[in-house]
């Protein structure tokens, strides 16, 4: 597991859930563990306050 900037995370796998909270409307997962980050996700991650996220590192071999 390592921390990376959201802008550099495209193609990487999240190692934890990320919660989105909209007071009075919604509280739940914006992204689930195992999600592969896409270019389209960058805006949403920044909007929920994430500038850096933790991603899984590939296992050697």
N, CA, C and O atoms as a printed pandas DataFrame, in Angstrom:
     atom_number atom_name residue_name chain_id  residue_number  x_coord  y_coord  z_coord
0              1         N          UNK        A               1    0.854   -1.160    0.000
1              2        CA          UNK        A               1    0.000    0.000    0.000
2              3         C          UNK        A               1    0.906    1.232    0.000
3              4         O          UNK        A               1    1.920    1.290    0.696
4              5         N          UNK        A               2    0.494    2.220   -0.817
5              6        CA          UNK        A               2    1.254    3.472   -0.821
6              7         C          UNK        A               2    0.329    4.645   -1.105
7              8         O          UNK        A               2   -0.732    4.491   -1.708
8              9         N          UNK        A               3    0.752    5.812   -0.660
9             10        CA          UNK        A               3   -0.015    7.030   -0.860
10            11         C          UNK        A               3    0.412    7.680   -2.173
11            12         O          UNK        A               3    1.604    7.807   -2.452
12            13         N          UNK        A               4   -0.569    8.092   -2.975
13            14        CA          UNK        A               4   -0.286    8.782   -4.230
14            15         C          UNK        A               4   -1.236    9.962   -4.374
15            16         O          UNK        A               4   -2.320    9.979   -3.790
16            17         N          UNK        A               5   -0.816   10.941   -5.156
17            18        CA          UNK        A               5   -1.692   12.068   -5.478
18            19         C          UNK        A               5   -2.830   11.558   -6.353
19            20         O          UNK        A               5   -2.631   10.697   -7.209
20            21         N          UNK        A               6   -4.019   12.096   -6.131
21            22        CA          UNK        A               6   -5.196   11.670   -6.899
22            23         C          UNK        A               6   -4.932   11.780   -8.400
23            24         O          UNK        A               6   -5.305   10.887   -9.160
24            25         N          UNK        A               7   -4.299   12.855   -8.827
25            26        CA          UNK        A               7   -4.045   13.062  -10.254
26            27         C          UNK        A               7   -3.136   11.983  -10.848
27            28         O          UNK        A               7   -3.159   11.747  -12.056
28            29         N          UNK        A               8   -2.337   11.330   -9.999
29            30        CA          UNK        A               8   -1.412   10.293  -10.467
30            31         C          UNK        A               8   -1.961    8.879  -10.285
31            32         O          UNK        A               8   -1.264    7.908  -10.579
32            33         N          UNK        A               9   -3.201    8.747   -9.804
33            34        CA          UNK        A               9   -3.743    7.441   -9.426
34            35         C          UNK        A               9   -4.496    6.712  -10.533
35            36         O          UNK        A               9   -4.993    5.610  -10.302
36            37         N          UNK        A              10   -4.595    7.284  -11.712
37            38        CA          UNK        A              10   -5.342    6.640  -12.800
38            39         C          UNK        A              10   -4.732    5.267  -13.099
39            40         O          UNK        A              10   -3.525    5.136  -13.302
40            41         N          UNK        A              11   -5.593    4.255  -13.121
41            42        CA          UNK        A              11   -5.158    2.891  -13.391
42            43         C          UNK        A              11   -4.763    2.107  -12.155
43            44         O          UNK        A              11   -4.486    0.910  -12.242
44            45         N          UNK        A              12   -4.733    2.771  -10.992
45            46        CA          UNK        A              12   -4.352    2.101   -9.748
46            47         C          UNK        A              12   -5.592    1.633   -8.993
47            48         O          UNK        A              12   -6.701    2.100   -9.251
48            49         N          UNK        A              13   -5.392    0.707   -8.057
49            50        CA          UNK        A              13   -6.490    0.071   -7.326
50            51         C          UNK        A              13   -6.572    0.629   -5.905
51            52         O          UNK        A              13   -5.585    0.630   -5.169
52            53         N          UNK        A              14   -7.769    1.108   -5.526
53            54        CA          UNK        A              14   -7.977    1.617   -4.168
54            55         C          UNK        A              14   -7.850    0.490   -3.156
55            56         O          UNK        A              14   -8.325   -0.621   -3.395
56            57         N          UNK        A              15   -7.208    0.774   -2.022
57            58        CA          UNK        A              15   -7.083   -0.261   -0.994
58            59         C          UNK        A              15   -8.054   -0.033    0.161
59            60         O          UNK        A              15   -7.940   -0.691    1.195
60            61         N          UNK        A              16   -9.008    0.889    0.006
61            62        CA          UNK        A              16  -10.021    1.140    1.034
62            63         C          UNK        A              16  -11.222    1.829    0.402
63            64         O          UNK        A              16  -11.126    2.381   -0.695
64            65         N          UNK        A              17  -12.358    1.794    1.101
65            66        CA          UNK        A              17  -13.539    2.532    0.652
66            67         C          UNK        A              17  -13.317    4.025    0.863
67            68         O          UNK        A              17  -12.575    4.426    1.760
68            69         N          UNK        A              18  -13.953    4.837    0.044
69            70        CA          UNK        A              18  -13.966    6.291    0.219
70            71         C          UNK        A              18  -15.425    6.708    0.338
71            72         O          UNK        A              18  -16.240    6.419   -0.538
72            73         N          UNK        A              19  -15.744    7.394    1.441
73            74        CA          UNK        A              19  -17.122    7.779    1.741
74            75         C          UNK        A              19  -17.437    9.167    1.212
75            76         O          UNK        A              19  -16.607   10.076    1.248
76            77         N          UNK        A              20  -18.660    9.303    0.720
77            78        CA          UNK        A              20  -19.176   10.610    0.284
78            79         C          UNK        A              20  -20.332   10.972    1.211
79            80         O          UNK        A              20  -21.220   10.154    1.451
80            81         N          UNK        A              21  -20.319   12.208    1.734
81            82        CA          UNK        A              21  -21.386   12.671    2.616
82            83         C          UNK        A              21  -21.957   13.962    2.058
83            84         O          UNK        A              21  -21.231   14.931    1.834
84            85         N          UNK        A              22  -23.267   13.967    1.835
85            86        CA          UNK        A              22  -24.006   15.166    1.451
86            87         C          UNK        A              22  -25.049   15.348    2.551
87            88         O          UNK        A              22  -26.051   14.633    2.573
88            89         N          UNK        A              23  -24.826   16.307    3.475
89            90        CA          UNK        A              23  -25.712   16.448    4.627
90            91         C          UNK        A              23  -27.195   16.492    4.235
91            92         O          UNK        A              23  -27.613   17.262    3.371
92            93         N          UNK        A              24  -27.966   15.639    4.906
93            94        CA          UNK        A              24  -29.398   15.575    4.674
94            95         C          UNK        A              24  -29.825   14.827    3.424
95            96         O          UNK        A              24  -31.021   14.671    3.175
96            97         N          UNK        A              25  -28.853   14.358    2.624
97            98        CA          UNK        A              25  -29.192   13.691    1.370
98            99         C          UNK        A              25  -28.584   12.302    1.225
99           100         O          UNK        A              25  -29.286   11.347    0.892
100          101         N          UNK        A              26  -27.281   12.185    1.473
101          102        CA          UNK        A              26  -26.592   10.935    1.165
102          103         C          UNK        A              26  -25.381   10.754    2.070
103          104         O          UNK        A              26  -24.643   11.700    2.343
104          105         N          UNK        A              27  -25.191    9.521    2.530
105          106        CA          UNK        A              27  -23.962    9.131    3.214
106          107         C          UNK        A              27  -23.703    7.688    2.830
107          108         O          UNK        A              27  -24.480    6.795    3.165
108          109         N          UNK        A              28  -22.615    7.468    2.130
109          110        CA          UNK        A              28  -22.294    6.117    1.696
110          111         C          UNK        A              28  -21.027    6.105    0.872
111          112         O          UNK        A              28  -20.348    7.123    0.740
112          113         N          UNK        A              29  -20.714    4.959    0.324
113          114        CA          UNK        A              29  -19.470    4.843   -0.428
114          115         C          UNK        A              29  -19.518    5.581   -1.768
115          116         O          UNK        A              29  -20.439    5.406   -2.565
116          117         N          UNK        A              30  -18.515    6.394   -1.981
117          118        CA          UNK        A              30  -18.339    7.012   -3.296
118          119         C          UNK        A              30  -17.553    6.038   -4.174
119          120         O          UNK        A              30  -17.803    5.913   -5.373
120          121         N          UNK        A              31  -16.596    5.352   -3.542
121          122        CA          UNK        A              31  -15.770    4.352   -4.214
122          123         C          UNK        A              31  -15.525    3.216   -3.235
123          124         O          UNK        A              31  -15.373    3.446   -2.035
124          125         N          UNK        A              32  -15.488    2.012   -3.735
125          126        CA          UNK        A              32  -15.262    0.829   -2.899
126          127         C          UNK        A              32  -13.827    0.321   -3.049
127          128         O          UNK        A              32  -13.170    0.543   -4.067
128          129         N          UNK        A              33  -13.367   -0.360   -2.012
129          130        CA          UNK        A              33  -12.065   -1.022   -2.050
130          131         C          UNK        A              33  -11.993   -1.889   -3.304
131          132         O          UNK        A              33  -12.944   -2.604   -3.620
132          133         N          UNK        A              34  -10.880   -1.829   -4.013
133          134        CA          UNK        A              34  -10.709   -2.625   -5.227
134          135         C          UNK        A              34  -11.060   -1.886   -6.500
135          136         O          UNK        A              34  -10.810   -2.386   -7.596
136          137         N          UNK        A              35  -11.645   -0.686   -6.368
137          138        CA          UNK        A              35  -12.015    0.106   -7.550
138          139         C          UNK        A              35  -10.753    0.555   -8.284
139          140         O          UNK        A              35   -9.795    1.007   -7.657
140          141         N          UNK        A              36  -10.753    0.430   -9.592
141          142        CA          UNK        A              36   -9.641    0.924  -10.414
142          143         C          UNK        A              36   -9.959    2.369  -10.788
143          144         O          UNK        A              36  -10.974    2.645  -11.428
144          145         N          UNK        A              37   -9.092    3.276  -10.389
145          146        CA          UNK        A              37   -9.309    4.707  -10.599
146          147         C          UNK        A              37   -9.195    5.037  -12.085
147          148         O          UNK        A              37   -8.251    4.619  -12.755
148          149         N          UNK        A              38  -10.176    5.795  -12.590
149          150        CA          UNK        A              38  -10.167    6.246  -13.981
150          151         C          UNK        A              38  -10.001    7.759  -14.024
151          152         O          UNK        A              38  -10.111    8.435  -13.001
152          153         N          UNK        A              39   -9.739    8.274  -15.194
153          154        CA          UNK        A              39   -9.616    9.719  -15.372
154          155         C          UNK        A              39  -10.913   10.413  -14.951
155          156         O          UNK        A              39  -10.876   11.508  -14.389
156          157         N          UNK        A              40  -12.049    9.787  -15.217
157          158        CA          UNK        A              40  -13.344   10.368  -14.852
158          159         C          UNK        A              40  -13.546   10.452  -13.343
159          160         O          UNK        A              40  -14.359   11.252  -12.880
160          161         N          UNK        A              41  -12.821    9.639  -12.563
161          162        CA          UNK        A              41  -12.960    9.633  -11.102
162          163         C          UNK        A              41  -12.230   10.796  -10.428
163          164         O          UNK        A              41  -12.562   11.157   -9.299
164          165         N          UNK        A              42  -11.256   11.377  -11.094
165          166        CA          UNK        A              42  -10.407   12.401  -10.476
166          167         C          UNK        A              42  -11.239   13.548   -9.911
167          168         O          UNK        A              42  -11.040   13.940   -8.761
168          169         N          UNK        A              43  -12.156   14.084  -10.686
169          170        CA          UNK        A              43  -12.991   15.205  -10.235
170          171         C          UNK        A              43  -13.789   14.823   -8.988
171          172         O          UNK        A              43  -13.866   15.605   -8.040
172          173         N          UNK        A              44  -14.383   13.628   -8.981
173          174        CA          UNK        A              44  -15.186   13.192   -7.835
174          175         C          UNK        A              44  -14.331   12.999   -6.587
175          176         O          UNK        A              44  -14.762   13.346   -5.487
176          177         N          UNK        A              45  -13.142   12.455   -6.739
177          178        CA          UNK        A              45  -12.251   12.281   -5.594
178          179         C          UNK        A              45  -11.847   13.632   -5.004
179          180         O          UNK        A              45  -11.829   13.804   -3.785
180          181         N          UNK        A              46  -11.529   14.574   -5.861
181          182        CA          UNK        A              46  -11.181   15.912   -5.379
182          183         C          UNK        A              46  -12.380   16.579   -4.712
183          184         O          UNK        A              46  -12.219   17.292   -3.722
184          185         N          UNK        A              47  -13.568   16.356   -5.240
185          186        CA          UNK        A              47  -14.784   16.962   -4.699
186          187         C          UNK        A              47  -15.109   16.440   -3.294
187          188         O          UNK        A              47  -15.681   17.174   -2.488
188          189         N          UNK        A              48  -14.757   15.191   -2.991
189          190        CA          UNK        A              48  -14.982   14.674   -1.642
190          191         C          UNK        A              48  -13.800   14.966   -0.713
191          192         O          UNK        A              48  -13.735   14.445    0.400
192          193         N          UNK        A              49  -12.870   15.801   -1.177
193          194        CA          UNK        A              49  -11.782   16.268   -0.318
194          195         C          UNK        A              49  -10.516   15.446   -0.346
195          196         O          UNK        A              49   -9.647   15.623    0.508
196          197         N          UNK        A              50  -10.392   14.557   -1.300
197          198        CA          UNK        A              50   -9.194   13.716   -1.382
198          199         C          UNK        A              50   -8.188   14.328   -2.350
199          200         O          UNK        A              50   -8.471   14.495   -3.537
200          201         N          UNK        A              51   -7.019   14.656   -1.831
201          202        CA          UNK        A              51   -5.919   15.097   -2.690
202          203         C          UNK        A              51   -4.918   13.963   -2.873
203          204         O          UNK        A              51   -4.204   13.900   -3.874
204          205         N          UNK        A              52   -4.879   13.067   -1.886
205          206        CA          UNK        A              52   -4.028   11.877   -1.920
206          207         C          UNK        A              52   -4.879   10.688   -1.495
207          208         O          UNK        A              52   -5.785   10.825   -0.673
208          209         N          UNK        A              53   -4.585    9.526   -2.056
209          210        CA          UNK        A              53   -5.301    8.303   -1.688
210          211         C          UNK        A              53   -4.290    7.172   -1.536
211          212         O          UNK        A              53   -3.150    7.273   -1.990
212          213         N          UNK        A              54   -4.727    6.097   -0.891
213          214        CA          UNK        A              54   -3.887    4.917   -0.747
214          215         C          UNK        A              54   -4.302    3.883   -1.784
215          216         O          UNK        A              54   -5.483    3.574   -1.942
216          217         N          UNK        A              55   -3.310    3.359   -2.481
217          218        CA          UNK        A              55   -3.547    2.366   -3.526
218          219         C          UNK        A              55   -2.720    1.120   -3.235
219          220         O          UNK        A              55   -1.726    1.163   -2.510
220          221         N          UNK        A              56   -3.162    0.009   -3.821
221          222        CA          UNK        A              56   -2.429   -1.246   -3.672
222          223         C          UNK        A              56   -1.216   -1.244   -4.586
223          224         O          UNK        A              56   -1.258   -0.718   -5.698
224          225         N          UNK        A              57   -0.151   -1.832   -4.107
225          226        CA          UNK        A              57    1.039   -1.996   -4.939
226          227         C          UNK        A              57    1.036   -3.413   -5.495
227          228         O          UNK        A              57    0.703   -4.357   -4.778
228          229         N          UNK        A              58    1.401   -3.572   -6.755
229          230        CA          UNK        A              58    1.441   -4.923   -7.330
230          231         C          UNK        A              58    2.454   -5.796   -6.588
231          232         O          UNK        A              58    3.523   -5.331   -6.193
232          233         N          UNK        A              59    2.102   -7.045   -6.411
233          234        CA          UNK        A              59    3.012   -7.994   -5.770
234          235         C          UNK        A              59    4.055   -8.442   -6.789
235          236         O          UNK        A              59    3.718   -8.701   -7.944
236          237         N          UNK        A              60    5.317   -8.534   -6.374
237          238        CA          UNK        A              60    6.344   -8.992   -7.314
238          239         C          UNK        A              60    6.111  -10.452   -7.707
239          240         O          UNK        A              60    5.673  -11.279   -6.908
240          241         N          UNK        A              61    6.423  -10.726   -8.971
241          242        CA          UNK        A              61    6.351  -12.109   -9.425
242          243         C          UNK        A              61    5.149  -12.433  -10.089
243          244         O          UNK        A              61    4.969  -13.572  -10.519
